Structures are given as structure tokens and as C-alpha cells.
Amino acid sequence: SLPHSRGSKKSGAVLGPTRSHSPSPTLRAPDLLAKKQRPERLPTYFYRLKPADQRRYLASDRVAELPLKAPCAVMPEVAALRTALESENLGAVTRAAQRLVDVLLAALCAPPVSVEVRGVRPRNRGGELHGIFYPRTHPPRIVLWARTARRHEMVAWKTFLRTLAHELVHHLDYALLKLGVSFHTYGFFQRESFLVRVLSVGTDSKMPTA
């Protein structure tokens, strides 16, 4: 299975499968949910999937939230991650991100995932790669990038948090929902936004993204 990635693009894109992703940028979730409405039709590629994968796609699309009931329980870890990001110390950011993910997965009774934070985002003609998930390593691995490709500046807090949530939802598609694959369904992005809302309790919602 190939890794699952998240990035930014210079132009629009549509919901697409992650099973066939190589480590290249994919559409940012806020763009997909701008209308906050479920698409009227399934994407064209859905009908090219094998029946088993169609069932997995639909199962993913039906789940809008994660069973997290106490967002206040992770507020110290979220605050520590934000402080670490502002310090621009990648080692500290990695440790804080790993701690936050560990607490979330423990609350969900889900198996662990390794988190690594690197420096400057990889970039090509398609855009910048924000993060990537490797489902078949042991343990599975999330890699995030903390600096923008052009100016090498630390990414904005909200962007980093959403990227972490995006890759973690990929992990949970395997580890919690037991889908065996992780598609970019509308339900997937609903779960991502739900997780971002949980993690944003008590934080400044007016911070810019980059």
C-alpha cells in the first residue's frame, strides 16, 4: 500500500482515492468543505473500484465523527504542541506532536502511530507537501513538515494542526474503523474537521493559515 499525503495545490481538485497516492500534494480539506454540503453524486472513480473497495468507500463516507467525548482532556497537550511550534525547535515539535497523538489514540483505544516532524516542505509544480502517512510500516508512521517551501518560515498553527489531524484520520481509518484502506471521502473530511474542532477548544480561531 502506498502512503497517503496531504498538501496544497495551485488549482482545484476533486475528492480522490488515497490508495493510489504517491507522495504528492493533495487538496486541502477546507477547500472541499467550503460549501459544507455533501456532493450530490459519487466521484467517477468510485465506479471503477472493486466491489470490496466500493463498500469500504461507502463505509468511510457514513462516519462523520470520532468517539471523542472530552476535548478538555487533551488541552494541555495541544497547548504544549503550539508552544513547541512557536519555539521553532523541530525536536520539541516532534515530541509534543507524538505526545498529543498518544493521548488521543489512548482515548480512542486505538493502536499507536509514530510521528516525525521535518523541516522544509518538499515542493514540485503541483504545490507543497504538508504531511504523509505510511500505513504499512511498523508501527505506522506520520511525517509532517513544519516550514514553508518558499520562505522556509514556520507554518501557521492552524495549518499544522489540520495537517496532523488529516494524517491521523488516515491512521484511524485503518486502526479504528478497520477499513483496510483510506479514501478521501466526504465522511473522511468530516472526521478531519471534527478532530480539528476537538483540538481547537480554547485556542485562537483567528490565527492565519499558511
C-alpha positions as CSV (number, residue, x, y, z in Angstrom):
1,S,0.0,0.0,0.0
2,L,1.3,3.4,-0.9
3,P,1.5,6.3,1.5
4,H,-1.3,8.9,2.0
5,S,-0.3,12.5,1.6
6,R,-1.7,16.0,2.2
7,G,-0.6,19.2,0.6
8,S,-1.7,22.3,-1.3
9,K,-2.3,22.8,-5.0
10,K,-2.2,25.8,-7.2
11,S,-5.5,24.8,-8.8
12,G,-8.7,23.0,-7.7
13,A,-9.1,19.3,-7.4
14,V,-11.8,16.7,-6.5
15,L,-12.3,14.0,-4.0
16,G,-10.0,11.2,-4.9
17,P,-8.8,7.8,-3.7
18,T,-5.7,7.7,-1.5
19,R,-4.9,4.0,-2.3
20,S,-3.2,5.1,-5.5
21,H,-1.4,8.2,-4.0
22,S,2.3,8.6,-4.3
23,P,3.9,11.2,-2.0
24,S,2.5,14.2,-3.9
25,P,0.3,17.1,-2.7
26,T,-3.5,16.6,-2.3
27,L,-6.3,19.0,-1.9
28,R,-6.6,20.9,1.4
29,A,-9.7,19.9,3.4
30,P,-11.1,23.5,3.9
31,D,-11.5,23.8,0.1
32,L,-13.5,20.6,-0.1
33,L,-15.8,21.6,2.7
34,A,-16.3,25.3,1.7
35,K,-20.0,24.6,0.9
36,K,-20.5,22.3,3.8
37,Q,-22.7,20.2,1.7
38,R,-22.4,16.5,0.7
39,P,-21.7,16.1,-3.0
40,E,-24.9,15.1,-5.0
41,R,-23.0,12.4,-6.8
42,L,-20.3,9.9,-6.0
43,P,-17.0,10.6,-7.8
44,T,-16.4,9.0,-11.2
45,Y,-13.6,6.8,-9.9
46,F,-15.9,5.2,-7.4
47,Y,-17.5,3.2,-10.2
48,R,-14.1,1.9,-11.2
49,L,-13.3,0.5,-7.8
50,K,-13.7,-3.2,-7.0
51,P,-16.9,-4.1,-5.1
52,A,-15.0,-4.6,-1.9
53,D,-13.4,-1.1,-2.1
54,Q,-16.8,0.4,-3.0
55,R,-18.1,-1.0,0.3
56,R,-15.1,0.4,2.1
57,Y,-15.6,3.8,0.5
58,L,-19.3,3.9,1.5
59,A,-18.5,2.8,5.0
60,S,-16.0,5.7,5.3
61,D,-18.5,8.1,3.9
62,R,-21.1,7.2,6.5
63,V,-18.9,8.2,9.5
64,A,-18.8,11.9,10.3
65,E,-17.4,12.0,13.8
66,L,-14.9,10.1,16.1
67,P,-15.8,8.8,19.6
68,L,-14.0,11.6,21.5
69,K,-16.2,13.0,24.3
70,A,-13.8,15.0,26.4
71,P,-11.8,17.6,24.4
72,C,-10.6,19.3,27.6
73,A,-8.6,16.2,28.3
74,V,-6.1,17.0,25.5
75,M,-5.9,20.8,26.0
76,P,-2.5,20.6,27.9
77,E,-1.0,18.5,25.0
78,V,-2.5,20.9,22.4
79,A,-1.1,23.9,24.2
80,A,2.3,22.2,24.5
81,L,2.4,21.5,20.8
82,R,1.5,25.1,19.9
83,T,4.3,26.3,22.2
84,A,6.7,23.9,20.7
85,L,5.8,25.1,17.1
86,E,6.3,28.7,18.1
87,S,9.8,27.8,19.5
88,E,10.8,26.5,16.0
89,N,12.6,23.6,17.6
90,L,11.7,20.6,15.5
91,G,12.7,18.1,18.1
92,A,10.4,19.7,20.6
93,V,7.6,19.8,18.0
94,T,8.1,16.1,17.2
95,R,7.9,15.2,20.9
96,A,4.9,17.4,21.6
97,A,3.0,16.0,18.5
98,Q,3.8,12.5,19.5
99,R,2.5,13.1,23.0
100,L,-0.7,14.6,21.7
101,V,-1.3,11.7,19.3
102,D,-0.5,9.2,22.0
103,V,-3.2,10.7,24.3
104,L,-5.8,10.8,21.5
105,L,-5.1,7.2,20.5
106,A,-5.3,6.1,24.1
107,A,-8.7,7.8,24.5
108,L,-9.9,6.0,21.3
109,C,-8.4,2.6,22.3
110,A,-6.5,2.6,19.0
111,P,-3.0,1.3,18.3
112,P,-0.1,3.7,18.2
113,V,1.4,5.6,15.3
114,S,4.9,7.2,15.1
115,V,5.1,10.9,14.4
116,E,8.1,12.7,12.9
117,V,8.3,16.4,12.1
118,R,10.7,17.6,9.5
119,G,11.8,21.0,8.2
120,V,11.1,22.5,4.8
121,R,8.2,21.1,2.8
122,P,9.0,19.2,-0.4
123,R,7.8,21.1,-3.4
124,N,7.1,20.5,-7.1
125,R,5.0,22.0,-9.8
126,G,1.8,20.8,-8.1
127,G,2.4,22.5,-4.8
128,E,3.9,21.8,-1.3
129,L,3.6,18.5,0.6
130,H,2.3,19.2,4.1
131,G,2.2,15.7,5.5
132,I,2.2,12.0,4.7
133,F,1.0,8.7,6.3
134,Y,2.7,5.4,5.9
135,P,0.2,2.6,6.9
136,R,2.5,-0.4,6.3
137,T,5.5,0.5,8.5
138,H,5.7,-1.0,12.0
139,P,4.4,1.0,13.7
140,P,2.6,3.1,11.1
141,R,4.3,6.5,10.6
142,I,3.1,10.1,10.2
143,V,5.6,12.6,8.7
144,L,4.8,16.3,8.9
145,W,6.7,19.3,7.5
146,A,7.0,22.5,9.6
147,R,8.5,25.1,7.3
148,T,7.1,26.6,4.1
149,A,8.9,25.7,0.8
150,R,9.4,29.2,-0.5
151,R,10.4,31.3,2.5
152,H,11.3,28.5,5.0
153,E,9.1,30.1,7.6
154,M,7.3,28.0,10.3
155,V,3.9,27.1,9.2
156,A,0.9,28.6,10.9
157,W,-0.6,26.9,13.9
158,K,-4.0,26.1,12.4
159,T,-2.4,24.7,9.2
160,F,-0.1,22.4,11.2
161,L,-2.9,21.2,13.4
162,R,-5.2,20.4,10.5
163,T,-2.4,18.6,8.7
164,L,-1.7,16.5,11.8
165,A,-5.5,15.8,12.1
166,H,-5.6,14.8,8.4
167,E,-2.9,12.2,8.7
168,L,-4.2,10.9,12.0
169,V,-7.6,10.3,10.4
170,H,-5.8,8.2,7.7
171,H,-4.3,6.2,10.5
172,L,-7.7,5.8,12.2
173,D,-9.3,4.6,9.0
174,Y,-7.0,1.6,9.4
175,A,-6.6,1.3,13.1
176,L,-10.1,2.2,14.4
177,L,-12.6,1.8,11.6
178,K,-10.8,-1.2,10.2
179,L,-11.4,-0.2,6.6
180,G,-8.2,-1.7,5.2
181,V,-7.8,1.4,3.0
182,S,-8.3,5.1,3.4
183,F,-10.2,7.1,0.8
184,H,-10.7,10.8,0.7
185,T,-14.5,10.6,1.1
186,Y,-16.7,13.4,2.2
187,G,-17.0,11.5,5.5
188,F,-13.2,11.4,5.8
189,F,-13.1,15.2,5.7
190,Q,-16.0,15.5,8.1
191,R,-13.9,13.4,10.6
192,E,-10.9,15.6,10.0
193,S,-12.9,18.7,10.7
194,F,-14.5,17.1,13.8
195,L,-11.0,16.3,15.1
196,V,-9.7,19.8,14.4
197,R,-12.7,21.3,16.3
198,V,-11.9,19.0,19.3
199,L,-8.3,20.1,19.2
200,S,-9.1,23.8,18.8
201,V,-11.0,24.1,22.0
202,G,-9.6,27.1,23.9
203,T,-7.2,28.1,21.0
204,D,-7.3,31.3,19.0
205,S,-9.5,30.6,16.0
206,K,-8.4,33.9,14.2
207,M,-4.8,32.7,13.5
208,P,-3.9,32.8,9.8
209,T,-3.1,29.7,7.8
210,A,0.0,29.2,5.6
